[in-house]
Amino acid sequence: MDTDQLIRTLAADNGHRDRPVGFTLMLALLAAAPVSLLMFFTELGVRPDVMTAMRNPFFDLKFAVTLALAISAMAVCLHLSRPEATLRGFGWLLLIPAGILTAGIGGEMMMPQRLPMMTRLVGNNSRICMTAIPLLSLPILAGALIGLRRGATARPAVAGAIAGLASAGLAATLYAAHCTDDSPLFVATWYTVATALVTAIGALAGAKLLKF
């Protein structure tokens, strides 16, 4: 084999093995998503008044918050998959869903309400929320951690925690289609508690599974 042929062979082999982390993460999430979807439709399902609920801007706000969390956390995850990466310059992305939710709370406060603030905050589904979001997120979190193992993060616990945020965001997007509590106060309280739990699980798992 001549030198040129050897170089081409090595380059082809290297290109085959060095699949980008983003591509691997996408495949892992696509493999995990059907499991969470099956869990959702088997145990919860879409709320029966969804067509009417879609006219309520606070119902739509739930999806804006959860998807913003999932997308921003996923971007930070990919950034942290590099060994030299830090949260500097990327951590602000995680403030986007918080900003959207804060704006929603402010908007609700300026509108006349039929229910007291504490009633809207406590809602009717807090227990289901704190159970469903973590459970729906587990398959997604497992897929995210498998995908991130392709990288070489220097902060495995932090990367795992951010993967937990992303997984909780996707799971909360599913759950939001079932949840009949649309108040931003409810979302800020119980969705946040559920997300914090998944984040903690992600940090613990990431510290072990993503160690380079």
ZATIKE-254006 format. One record per residue (C-alpha): z, y, x; residue number from 0. Coordinates in pm, 1 decimal. Layout:
# ZATIKE-254006
@z: Z y: Y x: X nr: NUM
...
This chain:
# ZATIKE-254006
@z: 0.0 y: 0.0 x: 0.0 nr: 0
@z: -97.6 y: 337.6 x: 146.6 nr: 1
@z: 135.1 y: 638.0 x: 160.9 nr: 2
@z: -23.1 y: 822.6 x: -132.8 nr: 3
@z: 7.1 y: 519.5 x: -356.9 nr: 4
@z: 372.0 y: 472.1 x: -255.2 nr: 5
@z: 452.0 y: 835.1 x: -337.6 nr: 6
@z: 286.9 y: 803.8 x: -680.9 nr: 7
@z: 478.0 y: 483.5 x: -752.5 nr: 8
@z: 813.1 y: 635.5 x: -654.3 nr: 9
@z: 744.8 y: 949.0 x: -855.9 nr: 10
@z: 652.1 y: 745.9 x: -1163.4 nr: 11
@z: 963.5 y: 532.2 x: -1128.0 nr: 12
@z: 1184.5 y: 838.1 x: -1086.3 nr: 13
@z: 1031.5 y: 1006.6 x: -1390.9 nr: 14
@z: 1094.3 y: 694.0 x: -1594.0 nr: 15
@z: 1460.7 y: 669.6 x: -1497.6 nr: 16
@z: 1557.9 y: 1036.2 x: -1508.9 nr: 17
@z: 1529.8 y: 1085.9 x: -1881.1 nr: 18
@z: 1669.1 y: 1428.7 x: -1982.7 nr: 19
@z: 2019.1 y: 1435.0 x: -2127.6 nr: 20
@z: 1894.6 y: 1622.5 x: -2434.0 nr: 21
@z: 1645.5 y: 1349.2 x: -2517.1 nr: 22
@z: 1905.1 y: 1075.3 x: -2475.8 nr: 23
@z: 2153.9 y: 1272.9 x: -2684.4 nr: 24
@z: 1897.2 y: 1318.2 x: -2959.8 nr: 25
@z: 1823.0 y: 944.3 x: -2968.0 nr: 26
@z: 2193.7 y: 860.3 x: -2977.6 nr: 27
@z: 2255.8 y: 1102.2 x: -3263.7 nr: 28
@z: 1955.7 y: 972.3 x: -3458.2 nr: 29
@z: 2096.6 y: 621.6 x: -3422.0 nr: 30
@z: 2444.6 y: 730.4 x: -3534.8 nr: 31
@z: 2345.0 y: 959.0 x: -3823.1 nr: 32
@z: 2244.7 y: 678.7 x: -4065.5 nr: 33
@z: 2594.0 y: 529.7 x: -4033.5 nr: 34
@z: 2757.4 y: 856.9 x: -4138.4 nr: 35
@z: 2500.4 y: 903.6 x: -4414.6 nr: 36
@z: 2570.3 y: 553.4 x: -4547.8 nr: 37
@z: 2945.1 y: 623.9 x: -4543.1 nr: 38
@z: 2887.7 y: 951.7 x: -4727.0 nr: 39
@z: 2669.2 y: 815.2 x: -5005.4 nr: 40
@z: 2878.4 y: 499.8 x: -5043.8 nr: 41
@z: 3220.1 y: 665.8 x: -5065.4 nr: 42
@z: 3154.3 y: 1028.5 x: -5167.4 nr: 43
@z: 2807.1 y: 1132.1 x: -5277.3 nr: 44
@z: 2673.7 y: 1474.2 x: -5371.9 nr: 45
@z: 2881.9 y: 1672.5 x: -5621.0 nr: 46
@z: 2745.4 y: 1637.3 x: -5975.6 nr: 47
@z: 2703.8 y: 2012.0 x: -6033.7 nr: 48
@z: 2514.4 y: 2074.1 x: -5710.8 nr: 49
@z: 2223.9 y: 2253.6 x: -5881.2 nr: 50
@z: 2461.1 y: 2501.1 x: -6042.5 nr: 51
@z: 2667.6 y: 2531.3 x: -5723.7 nr: 52
@z: 2360.0 y: 2635.3 x: -5526.8 nr: 53
@z: 2365.2 y: 2965.5 x: -5718.9 nr: 54
@z: 2704.6 y: 3040.9 x: -5568.9 nr: 55
@z: 2665.7 y: 3217.5 x: -5232.3 nr: 56
@z: 2996.5 y: 3073.8 x: -5112.8 nr: 57
@z: 2862.3 y: 2721.6 x: -5161.0 nr: 58
@z: 2569.2 y: 2811.7 x: -4935.1 nr: 59
@z: 2808.9 y: 2977.2 x: -4690.7 nr: 60
@z: 2977.2 y: 2642.7 x: -4623.0 nr: 61
@z: 2650.9 y: 2504.2 x: -4486.1 nr: 62
@z: 2585.6 y: 2817.3 x: -4281.4 nr: 63
@z: 2925.4 y: 2780.4 x: -4115.1 nr: 64
@z: 2910.4 y: 2405.9 x: -4052.2 nr: 65
@z: 2552.7 y: 2405.5 x: -3924.2 nr: 66
@z: 2624.5 y: 2705.3 x: -3700.5 nr: 67
@z: 2919.5 y: 2513.8 x: -3557.0 nr: 68
@z: 2712.7 y: 2199.3 x: -3499.9 nr: 69
@z: 2419.7 y: 2379.3 x: -3337.5 nr: 70
@z: 2625.3 y: 2608.5 x: -3114.8 nr: 71
@z: 2855.8 y: 2325.2 x: -3003.1 nr: 72
@z: 2557.3 y: 2102.6 x: -2926.2 nr: 73
@z: 2405.8 y: 2375.9 x: -2709.3 nr: 74
@z: 2734.1 y: 2406.8 x: -2519.1 nr: 75
@z: 2749.6 y: 2026.7 x: -2483.8 nr: 76
@z: 2410.2 y: 2014.8 x: -2319.6 nr: 77
@z: 2509.0 y: 2298.1 x: -2088.5 nr: 78
@z: 2830.0 y: 2120.0 x: -1984.6 nr: 79
@z: 2641.8 y: 1799.3 x: -1904.7 nr: 80
@z: 2548.7 y: 1953.3 x: -1568.1 nr: 81
@z: 2806.7 y: 1912.2 x: -1289.2 nr: 82
@z: 2813.9 y: 2280.0 x: -1192.6 nr: 83
@z: 2836.6 y: 2413.5 x: -1549.9 nr: 84
@z: 3129.5 y: 2608.0 x: -1696.8 nr: 85
@z: 3193.0 y: 2764.2 x: -2037.3 nr: 86
@z: 3124.9 y: 3108.2 x: -1891.0 nr: 87
@z: 2823.1 y: 3260.8 x: -2058.5 nr: 88
@z: 2807.6 y: 2988.2 x: -2325.3 nr: 89
@z: 3151.7 y: 2983.5 x: -2484.0 nr: 90
@z: 3063.6 y: 3286.0 x: -2698.5 nr: 91
@z: 2827.0 y: 3064.4 x: -2899.1 nr: 92
@z: 3130.4 y: 2899.4 x: -3054.4 nr: 93
@z: 3228.9 y: 3236.0 x: -3202.3 nr: 94
@z: 2917.6 y: 3244.1 x: -3423.0 nr: 95
@z: 3051.5 y: 3009.9 x: -3696.5 nr: 96
@z: 3389.0 y: 3187.1 x: -3683.5 nr: 97
@z: 3212.2 y: 3519.8 x: -3733.7 nr: 98
@z: 3012.7 y: 3389.6 x: -4029.9 nr: 99
@z: 3328.3 y: 3248.4 x: -4188.9 nr: 100
@z: 3521.6 y: 3571.6 x: -4131.8 nr: 101
@z: 3242.8 y: 3768.4 x: -4298.8 nr: 102
@z: 3254.7 y: 3525.5 x: -4591.4 nr: 103
@z: 3629.8 y: 3569.7 x: -4631.7 nr: 104
@z: 3587.5 y: 3946.1 x: -4623.8 nr: 105
@z: 3313.3 y: 3926.2 x: -4886.2 nr: 106
@z: 3525.8 y: 3710.5 x: -5114.2 nr: 107
@z: 3821.1 y: 3945.6 x: -5081.4 nr: 108
@z: 3609.4 y: 4235.7 x: -5206.1 nr: 109
@z: 3502.0 y: 4049.2 x: -5518.8 nr: 110
@z: 3707.8 y: 4012.3 x: -5838.7 nr: 111
@z: 3860.4 y: 3662.8 x: -5852.1 nr: 112
@z: 3981.2 y: 3453.2 x: -6143.0 nr: 113
@z: 4212.1 y: 3244.3 x: -5922.5 nr: 114
@z: 4499.1 y: 3361.4 x: -5697.4 nr: 115
@z: 4442.3 y: 3357.9 x: -5322.6 nr: 116
@z: 4681.0 y: 3068.0 x: -5258.7 nr: 117
@z: 4509.9 y: 2857.9 x: -5525.3 nr: 118
@z: 4174.0 y: 2915.7 x: -5360.6 nr: 119
@z: 4319.4 y: 2838.4 x: -5018.9 nr: 120
@z: 4487.2 y: 2512.0 x: -5121.0 nr: 121
@z: 4199.9 y: 2400.6 x: -5343.5 nr: 122
@z: 4171.5 y: 2059.3 x: -5505.2 nr: 123
@z: 4037.4 y: 1845.9 x: -5222.3 nr: 124
@z: 4238.7 y: 1926.1 x: -4911.8 nr: 125
@z: 4351.4 y: 1565.4 x: -4859.6 nr: 126
@z: 3999.5 y: 1429.8 x: -4903.9 nr: 127
@z: 3864.2 y: 1698.6 x: -4671.9 nr: 128
@z: 4104.1 y: 1613.0 x: -4390.2 nr: 129
@z: 4019.0 y: 1244.3 x: -4426.3 nr: 130
@z: 3645.6 y: 1252.5 x: -4492.7 nr: 131
@z: 3534.5 y: 1490.9 x: -4218.3 nr: 132
@z: 3704.1 y: 1298.4 x: -3932.8 nr: 133
@z: 3582.2 y: 962.4 x: -4064.0 nr: 134
@z: 3224.7 y: 1083.3 x: -4114.0 nr: 135
@z: 3228.3 y: 1236.9 x: -3768.0 nr: 136
@z: 3331.8 y: 923.3 x: -3578.5 nr: 137
@z: 2985.7 y: 757.1 x: -3563.1 nr: 138
@z: 2829.6 y: 1090.8 x: -3467.5 nr: 139
@z: 3092.7 y: 1151.3 x: -3201.2 nr: 140
@z: 3034.5 y: 806.1 x: -3056.6 nr: 141
@z: 2661.6 y: 876.3 x: -3039.0 nr: 142
@z: 2720.9 y: 1217.0 x: -2879.7 nr: 143
@z: 2946.4 y: 1070.8 x: -2610.4 nr: 144
@z: 2696.2 y: 794.2 x: -2536.4 nr: 145
@z: 2421.8 y: 1053.6 x: -2499.8 nr: 146
@z: 2633.7 y: 1279.6 x: -2277.9 nr: 147
@z: 2711.3 y: 991.9 x: -2042.5 nr: 148
@z: 2356.3 y: 1042.5 x: -1917.5 nr: 149
@z: 2469.4 y: 1371.4 x: -1766.9 nr: 150
@z: 2721.0 y: 1444.9 x: -1493.9 nr: 151
@z: 2979.1 y: 1682.2 x: -1637.0 nr: 152
@z: 3258.7 y: 1800.3 x: -1409.9 nr: 153
@z: 3479.7 y: 1866.6 x: -1714.5 nr: 154
@z: 3477.2 y: 1545.2 x: -1917.6 nr: 155
@z: 3766.3 y: 1639.1 x: -2146.9 nr: 156
@z: 3612.9 y: 1977.8 x: -2228.6 nr: 157
@z: 3269.2 y: 1824.5 x: -2284.1 nr: 158
@z: 3425.8 y: 1562.0 x: -2508.8 nr: 159
@z: 3608.9 y: 1828.7 x: -2706.9 nr: 160
@z: 3287.3 y: 2027.1 x: -2759.4 nr: 161
@z: 3112.7 y: 1704.3 x: -2863.0 nr: 162
@z: 3392.1 y: 1665.8 x: -3116.6 nr: 163
@z: 3321.3 y: 2015.3 x: -3246.9 nr: 164
@z: 2951.6 y: 1935.5 x: -3284.4 nr: 165
@z: 3025.4 y: 1603.8 x: -3455.3 nr: 166
@z: 3273.0 y: 1766.1 x: -3692.7 nr: 167
@z: 3017.5 y: 2034.4 x: -3774.7 nr: 168
@z: 2757.4 y: 1775.3 x: -3872.2 nr: 169
@z: 3012.4 y: 1569.3 x: -4066.5 nr: 170
@z: 3139.1 y: 1880.6 x: -4243.8 nr: 171
@z: 2781.6 y: 1963.6 x: -4343.9 nr: 172
@z: 2766.7 y: 1629.0 x: -4520.8 nr: 173
@z: 3107.2 y: 1670.8 x: -4676.9 nr: 174
@z: 3023.3 y: 2022.7 x: -4798.8 nr: 175
@z: 2765.5 y: 1871.0 x: -5033.8 nr: 176
@z: 3048.1 y: 1676.1 x: -5200.8 nr: 177
@z: 3331.2 y: 1930.4 x: -5184.3 nr: 178
@z: 3388.0 y: 2134.3 x: -5501.0 nr: 179
@z: 3607.5 y: 2388.7 x: -5321.8 nr: 180
@z: 3373.1 y: 2667.4 x: -5221.9 nr: 181
@z: 3618.2 y: 2940.3 x: -5123.3 nr: 182
@z: 3582.7 y: 3053.8 x: -4761.3 nr: 183
@z: 3964.1 y: 3045.6 x: -4747.8 nr: 184
@z: 3957.1 y: 2672.7 x: -4817.5 nr: 185
@z: 3689.5 y: 2619.9 x: -4553.5 nr: 186
@z: 3879.7 y: 2827.7 x: -4298.6 nr: 187
@z: 4194.9 y: 2623.2 x: -4355.9 nr: 188
@z: 4111.3 y: 2261.1 x: -4423.9 nr: 189
@z: 3772.5 y: 2229.5 x: -4257.5 nr: 190
@z: 3932.5 y: 2384.4 x: -3949.1 nr: 191
@z: 4224.7 y: 2139.1 x: -3952.5 nr: 192
@z: 3983.9 y: 1844.2 x: -3983.8 nr: 193
@z: 3762.7 y: 1986.1 x: -3707.0 nr: 194
@z: 4062.8 y: 2031.8 x: -3477.5 nr: 195
@z: 4150.1 y: 1664.1 x: -3522.5 nr: 196
@z: 3799.2 y: 1552.4 x: -3428.8 nr: 197
@z: 3800.8 y: 1792.1 x: -3133.2 nr: 198
@z: 4122.3 y: 1634.9 x: -3004.5 nr: 199
@z: 3974.6 y: 1286.3 x: -3041.5 nr: 200
@z: 3662.7 y: 1400.1 x: -2856.6 nr: 201
@z: 3870.7 y: 1545.4 x: -2572.6 nr: 202
@z: 4068.4 y: 1223.7 x: -2529.0 nr: 203
@z: 3758.8 y: 1003.9 x: -2546.1 nr: 204
@z: 3554.9 y: 1234.8 x: -2324.0 nr: 205
@z: 3822.3 y: 1235.4 x: -2053.9 nr: 206
@z: 3769.9 y: 861.5 x: -2015.7 nr: 207
@z: 3405.9 y: 805.1 x: -2109.0 nr: 208
@z: 3245.0 y: 1108.8 x: -1944.9 nr: 209
@z: 3428.3 y: 1092.1 x: -1615.1 nr: 210
@z: 3166.1 y: 1121.9 x: -1340.2 nr: 211
